[in-house]
Amino acid sequence: MNIFSEILAELNRESRLRSIPHTPPDNLLDLSSNDYLSLGERWHEFTEEFNDRFPDAAFSSSASRLLSARQRHHEQLEDYLAQLYGRPALLFNSGYHANVGCVGALTLPSALFVCDKLIHASIVDGLRIAGSQFKRFPHNDIGRLRILLEKEATHHDLIVVVVESIYSMDGDMAPLRELVELKRSYPNLLLYVDEAHAFGVRGEKGLGLAEELGVLPDIDFLIGTFGKAAASAGAFVVTSHEGKDFLVNRARPFIFSTALPPVNAAWSHLMTEKITMMGEERKRLQRLSAHFRGEVERISGTPSASQSQIIPFLTGSPEKALALASRLREAGFIALAIRRPTVPPGGDRIRFSLGADMSPEIIEPLFITLEEAAHEI
Ligand SMILES: Cc1ncc(COP(=O)(O)O)c(C=O)c1O
């Protein structure tokens, strides 16, 4: 259709046309996926244990959780998560479903969402779909958040402050302790924290940044995803008993979508068990990230915002991001260009995403290419 090709041509002119990358040859090092503990690379090591432990996990649940007879593995996983987090957990089919569902459910007539400017698209979509009232505060700016709350809090029965614990594109952290402190001044305030990029990676047992900072009980809705460090698929929400019952009754993606296959819930269960014991891998990942960040800062000549395994290299234009990605690929590294609308205008970048099993020696040549290419493009 003409109208489609015009839009696609325009995206192409602006260097913003997206396409699905082909599976790359095995000899390239993938720095674009979110396989932070390198569990996704090692999955075959666990298949025997999986088959022994979960021989009866079926490949379809054949109905939504509210109708399905086949959900023993979902319940077992929720029980295990509840044991780890000390509060009930509810599974969702993906992080996208979880955010759209929870935001939708919490959109009560008198609720106001107060969101960090850089929250994930799935939360933004949740707000839009539900027609929620929302305001945004500048990224990680607690001062501006405080001003907003002073102005708005008394006009609403419910205020939901929404942040990511580790931001997906900048790799920096939300000031969770300050947020928890702020919450104490507002009895009608709920804290909603998306830990998609911290689950598996932060905290002694890998439960996320809230665990690391000792504020788990203060987070009212904590979102974790299984598709990143946990090398599986799906997501969960940790909340109160009432909160869980409320979501079961009100979160539309939970109610109106076929539940994850039991085999998937069982795999997430096994992977989560592994995660709790991967303290060494977490330390290794932190060391690698610190070195990588230092090199990126040296080459770019600017301090990096990153405080994690996600490290951006800003290029300032989509053309430069594409050119840099292609140079890196020639040198053996898959590190894809991130452009608008995933990041704000001018925030075009290469997003490097590290894994615990990446060898520092194999990564070293990347810095040479990055330095050469950054001066040439
Ligand atoms: C912060 C954040 N939340 C949620 C999601 C969605 O999770 P999922 O991929 O499981 O749908 C993502 C995925 O990229 C994310 O980065």
The ligand as an SDF file (V2000), in Angstrom:
LIG
                    3D

 16 16  0  0  0  0  0  0  0  0999 V2000
   12.3340   -1.9370   31.7120 C   0  0  0  0  0  0  0  0  0  0  0  0
   11.6100   -2.9710   30.9280 C   0  0  0  0  0  0  0  0  0  0  0  0
   10.3980   -3.3680   31.3560 N   0  0  0  0  0  0  0  0  0  0  0  0
    9.6850   -4.2870   30.6850 C   0  0  0  0  0  0  0  0  0  0  0  0
   10.1740   -4.8490   29.5280 C   0  0  0  0  0  0  0  0  0  0  0  0
    9.3490   -5.8490   28.8030 C   0  0  0  0  0  0  0  0  0  0  0  0
    9.6980   -7.1270   29.1960 O   0  0  0  0  0  0  0  0  0  0  0  0
    9.4130   -8.3690   28.2420 P   0  0  0  0  0  0  0  0  0  0  0  0
   10.5180   -8.3800   27.2380 O   0  0  0  0  0  0  0  0  0  0  0  0
    9.4000   -9.5460   29.1410 O   0  0  0  0  0  0  0  0  0  0  0  0
    8.0960   -8.1080   27.6070 O   0  0  0  0  0  0  0  0  0  0  0  0
   11.4320   -4.4900   29.0520 C   0  0  0  0  0  0  0  0  0  0  0  0
   11.9370   -5.1310   27.8270 C   0  0  0  0  0  0  0  0  0  0  0  0
   12.7360   -4.7060   27.1130 O   0  0  0  0  0  0  0  0  0  0  0  0
   12.1660   -3.5160   29.7640 C   0  0  0  0  0  0  0  0  0  0  0  0
   13.3460   -3.0980   29.3250 O   0  0  0  0  0  0  0  0  0  0  0  0
  1  2  1  0
  2  3  1  0
  2 15  2  0
  3  4  2  0
  4  5  1  0
  5  6  1  0
  5 12  2  0
  6  7  1  0
  7  8  1  0
  8  9  2  0
  8 10  1  0
  8 11  1  0
 12 13  1  0
 12 15  1  0
 13 14  2  0
 15 16  1  0
M  END
$$$$
